[in-house]
């Protein structure tokens, strides 16, 4: 994966036409590349979730196959066969500046210091859990550095207490923002903040979000995300939203204007 990082200061200034900076567009492009290189082969930018009134910078879907036992009618024996299963969903939110990341600075210093201390305790507890509970691994990647872990699975009381406090303080910083809405709605299995270097401190991340930081022309995984369980129907609906966004992008590129039957001469509804 390669890309030319933005070098001009004015690239972080929104354009009059789109209201989006060149740096933000570059981060979206890098997020699309990173997602596909890590198994999320189905991805699109500017994907909307109309029921939740949010639009995601990048949404991605990792197809999955599982093996199940089926009985062969000819031999009357069971054999393992591959079948398509509902895949993993991920959301990437790109942040080009600190002010873009933290909207509410109330009690910022005290909250940040307390969050940093809690994240240090969380890290120590997670090391203990990794040693004593190997079942926390989700097995969603061939590469250990990208495999996500579900630390809440064992029901470790001390860890859960730390997480509750982190969530409370995280809500103080990110409550009623897009971060808050996406996790509250259970919009995806995995959530990532994609940021410029030194924009986001790990302890200031929204609770449960991972961090991908731009290093040159690549993204480096700095913080692994928390795993969120999402019903299969919701993951399939998420997949359909990606497909719709990708179709709109292809239509724009090729100048293909599609008007559904019954909407001729009328304003099209927002998908």
C-alpha positions in Angstrom: 0.0 0.0 0.0 1.5 3.3 -0.9 0.3 6.9 -1.1 1.7 10.4 -1.2 1.1 12.1 2.2 -0.1 15.7 2.1 2.7 18.2 2.4 1.1 21.6 2.0 -0.5 23.3 5.0 -3.4 24.5 3.0 -4.3 20.9 2.3 -6.0 20.8 5.7 -8.3 23.6 4.8 -11.8 22.7 3.6 -12.5 23.4 0.0 -15.4 25.7 -0.9 -17.0 23.1 -3.1 -17.1 20.1 -0.8 -16.3 21.4 2.7 -13.8 18.6 3.0 -10.0 19.1 3.3 -7.5 17.3 1.1 -6.0 15.7 4.3 -9.4 14.3 5.2 -9.8 12.9 1.7 -6.4 11.3 1.9 -7.2 9.7 5.2 -10.4 8.2 3.7 -8.4 6.8 0.8 -5.8 5.2 3.2 -8.6 3.8 5.3 -10.1 2.1 2.1 -6.7 0.7 1.2 -6.0 -0.6 4.8 -9.4 -2.2 5.1 -9.1 -4.1 1.9 -5.5 -5.2 2.7 -6.8 -6.6 6.0 -9.6 -8.7 4.6 -12.4 -6.2 4.4 -12.6 -6.6 0.6 -16.0 -4.9 0.3 -15.7 -1.2 1.3 -17.0 2.3 0.3 -16.7 5.9 1.4 -19.5 8.1 2.6 -21.9 5.3 3.6 -25.1 6.5 5.3 -27.2 4.8 7.9 -30.5 6.6 7.5 -32.2 5.0 10.5 -29.5 6.5 12.7 -29.0 9.8 10.7 -25.3 9.3 10.4 -22.9 9.1 7.5 -19.7 7.1 7.9 -16.4 8.2 6.4 -15.6 4.6 5.4 -17.6 1.4 6.0 -16.2 -2.0 5.2 -17.3 -5.7 5.2 -15.1 -8.8 5.6 -16.8 -11.9 3.9 -16.5 -15.1 5.9 -16.7 -18.8 5.3 -17.2 -21.4 7.9 -17.0 -25.2 7.8 -20.1 -27.3 8.8 -20.9 -31.0 8.8 -23.3 -32.2 6.2 -24.5 -35.8 5.5 -23.7 -37.2 2.1 -26.9 -38.9 0.9 -24.9 -41.2 -1.4 -22.5 -42.6 1.3 -24.6 -41.8 4.4 -21.6 -40.2 5.9 -20.9 -36.8 7.3 -18.3 -34.6 5.7 -17.1 -31.0 6.3 -18.0 -28.5 3.7 -17.4 -24.7 3.3 -20.4 -22.4 3.4 -20.8 -18.6 3.2 -21.5 -16.9 6.5 -22.5 -13.4 7.5 -19.2 -11.4 7.6 -17.6 -8.8 9.9 -18.4 -5.1 9.7 -16.2 -2.2 10.4 -16.5 1.6 10.5 -13.6 4.1 10.0 -13.9 7.7 11.1 -11.2 10.1 9.8 -9.9 13.0 11.8 -7.4 15.5 10.4 -7.1 17.8 13.4 -7.5 17.8 17.2 -10.4 20.2 17.1 -12.1 17.9 14.6 -11.7 15.0 17.1 -12.7 16.6 20.4 -15.7 18.9 20.2 -16.4 19.5 23.9 -13.4 20.6 25.9 -15.3 20.9 29.3 -13.0 19.6 32.1 -10.8 18.4 29.3 -7.5 18.4 31.4 -8.9 16.6 34.4 -10.9 14.1 32.4 -7.9 13.3 30.2 -5.6 12.7 33.2 -8.1 10.4 34.8 -8.6 8.5 31.5 -4.9 8.1 31.1 -4.6 6.5 34.6 -7.6 4.2 33.8 -6.1 3.1 30.5 -2.9 2.2 32.3 -4.9 0.0 34.7 -6.9 -1.4 31.8 -3.6 -2.4 30.0 -2.4 -4.3 33.1 -5.7 -6.1 33.5 -5.7 -7.1 29.8 -2.2 -8.6 30.1 -3.5 -10.7 33.0 -6.6 -11.8 30.9 -4.4 -12.7 27.9 -2.4 -15.1 30.1 -5.3 -16.8 31.9 -8.1 -16.6 29.3 -6.9 -17.6 25.8 -10.6 -17.8 24.8 -10.8 -14.0 24.5 -9.3 -14.2 21.1 -11.9 -13.7 18.3 -9.9 -15.5 15.7 -10.8 -12.9 13.0 -7.3 -12.6 11.5 -4.5 -14.8 10.4 -2.1 -12.2 11.8 -1.9 -11.8 15.6 -1.2 -8.1 15.5 -4.6 -7.6 13.8 -6.6 -10.1 15.8 -9.2 -8.5 18.0 -9.8 -9.6 21.6 -13.0 -9.6 23.6 -11.7 -8.9 27.1 -15.2 -8.7 28.6 -16.0 -12.4 27.7 -14.6 -13.9 30.9 -16.7 -11.6 33.2 -13.7 -10.3 35.1 -15.2 -8.0 37.7 -12.2 -5.7 38.2 -11.8 -5.2 34.4 -15.5 -4.5 34.0 -15.3 -1.9 36.7 -12.5 -0.1 34.9 -14.4 -0.2 31.6 -17.5 1.3 33.2 -15.5 4.2 34.5 -13.7 4.7 31.1 -17.1 4.7 29.4 -18.5 7.3 31.8 -15.6 9.6 31.2 -15.5 8.9 27.4 -19.2 9.9 27.3 -18.2 13.2 28.9 -15.9 13.9 26.0 -17.7 12.3 23.1 -21.4 12.1 24.2 -23.9 13.0 21.5 -21.2 13.0 18.8 -21.0 10.6 15.9 -18.7 8.3 17.9 -21.3 8.0 20.6 -24.2 7.4 18.3 -22.4 4.7 16.2 -21.4 2.6 19.3 -24.7 3.2 21.1 -26.6 1.9 18.0 -24.3 -1.1 17.7 -23.7 -0.1 14.1 -20.7 -2.5 13.5 -18.4 -5.1 15.0 -15.3 -2.9 14.9 -14.7 0.8 15.0 -11.6 2.7 14.1 -10.4 6.3 14.3 -8.1 7.2 11.4 -6.0 10.1 12.3 -3.0 12.2 11.4 0.1 11.7 13.6 -0.1 13.0 17.2 -3.8 14.1 16.7 -5.3 11.5 19.0 -3.9 10.2 22.2 -4.9 6.5 22.9 -6.5 7.3 26.2 -8.7 9.9 24.6 -10.2 7.5 22.1 -13.9 6.9 22.3 -14.4 3.8 24.5 -14.0 0.6 22.4 -12.5 2.3 19.3 -9.3 1.4 17.7 -6.7 3.8 16.3 -5.1 3.8 12.9 -2.4 6.6 12.6 -0.9 7.8 9.3 2.8 7.1 9.1 4.1 8.4 5.8 1.9 6.9 3.1 0.5 4.0 5.2 -1.7 3.5 8.3 -0.3 1.9 11.4 -2.6 0.1 13.9 -1.8 1.8 17.2 -4.7 0.6 19.3 -6.8 -2.5 18.7 -10.6 -2.0 18.7 -13.0 -3.7 21.1 -15.3 -6.4 19.5 -19.0 -5.6 19.4 -21.5 -8.4 18.9 -24.0 -7.4 16.1 -27.0 -9.4 14.9 -26.7 -11.1 11.5 -29.6 -9.1 10.1 -28.0 -5.8 11.0 -24.7 -6.9 9.5 -26.5 -7.8 6.2 -28.2 -4.4 6.2 -24.8 -2.8 6.7 -23.4 -4.7 3.8 -26.3 -3.5 1.6 -25.6 0.1 2.6 -22.0 -0.3 1.4 -23.2 -1.7 -1.9 -25.6 1.2 -2.4 -22.8 3.7 -1.7 -20.4 2.0 -4.1 -23.1 1.9 -6.8 -23.7 5.6 -6.4 -20.0 6.3 -6.7 -19.7 4.1 -9.9 -22.8 5.9 -11.4 -21.2 9.3 -10.7 -17.9 8.2 -12.3 -19.7 7.0 -15.5 -22.4 9.6 -15.7 -25.1 7.0 -15.2 -28.2 8.7 -13.8 -30.8 6.2 -12.6 -34.3 7.4 -11.8 -36.5 4.7 -10.2 -39.9 4.1 -11.6 -42.4 6.6 -10.1 -39.9 9.3 -9.4 -39.7 10.8 -12.9 -40.0 14.6 -12.7 -39.9 14.5 -8.9 -37.1 15.0 -6.4 -35.2 11.8 -5.6 -35.4 10.7 -2.0 -32.1 10.7 -0.1 -30.9 7.1 0.2 
